[in-house]
Amino acid sequence: MENLIGFVHFDKPNIKSNRVEGLVLKEKSSRLLRNKFIKIINSFKEYGGSPKQFIGRILEGPFFIPEEVSRESALAQVSILRGDEFPIPPNFYATIVIEIIGELFGSSIYSTSSRPSPQSKIVELGEDELNEILGLKQGNFLIGNLEGYPNVHIKFDSTKISVIPRNVGIFGTVGSGKTNTAQVLIEELAERETTPREKWAVIVLDVEGEYTEMNKPEKIEDKHLRKLKDIFGMVPKGLDDFQVLKLCYHESTIDTAEEITINIDQIDEYMLGEILQTTEPQSAALFTIIDRLKKYPKIEESDPDAIIPKTKKKSGYTLQDIIEEIDNHLKKQRTKKKDNDAEEDKGEEILVRAPVE
């Protein structure tokens, strides 16, 4: 078997159920790359059937262990310490830790409650077979290539409801390429389709200003970017139909950003209460004010410079209208309290001036 890498080893104590250890000859150790996908063919057949097949991923290794002598032996240590005098070290082999992803049935992956037995064959997966198993070949959105497989391109099918319309998560450490992956996905969604009916409208809430220059092509200055250009054969290009918007009275990294606002009368009052984080009494007062503004719209002048100024009722209400209503309500409360205090003071003054019989 040309793609045979090695065999599954006996288990170590306390090894996890979804992991196995593999033994590999040193001549094949160069093919052991972390995150590489492999297939494991079980060493014995099921009752009346063929042996189980598993798909896994190389998680750790390769680790190199001497064969005839122990690692701590003088022969092993001297051959390494004096490598210029001992050009040929003792024979050694490699070990790897494989994470079991699932069980293979044809080209489909299913969860498994079993695991490979010792002496199961560890087989390298070809690019075509891996494409078929992972379902990466079919699609019209090109995202990139699978790590360790330059010729295995990752594609999404925009017509499948199980991919783009559902939740998509992009996870990684700092600097791993999360933003770049999101930008590629946005570009593919916005530009890949040819007809207006099939094109996607992509809205990005960009709080860091990382996506504001996607209408400009990427500068191919980095050596890694030049290599990617050669692999995919694509010329950098910015988005054609691209617009940057910003909220009123907020700054943007782009001078041409257009200001937008949200009409507060289009927001449900209960949702507005949640946004403002009002208490129950405050919410009741807010709803009363909104009902009053809906029932009695504000009056505004349409053209104050006209010979005969005309007034008209405003359609809807603004946040300023709500604030003014609150101020007016508070002002009335203060005036009422002041009048009540004045009445009390006047009554006390009458009592003081009343003659004593």
PyMOL commands that set and color helices and strands:
alter all, ss='L'
color gray80, all
select helices_A, chain A and resi 26-31+74-81+127-134+178-191+223-232+264-266+269-276+280-295+319-353
alter helices_A, ss='H'
color red, helices_A
select strands_A, chain A and resi 4-8+19-25+37-45+51-66+92-105+108-110+121-124+141-146+149-156+245-247+258-260+299-301+311-313
alter strands_A, ss='S'
color yellow, strands_A
deselect
rebuild
show_as cartoon
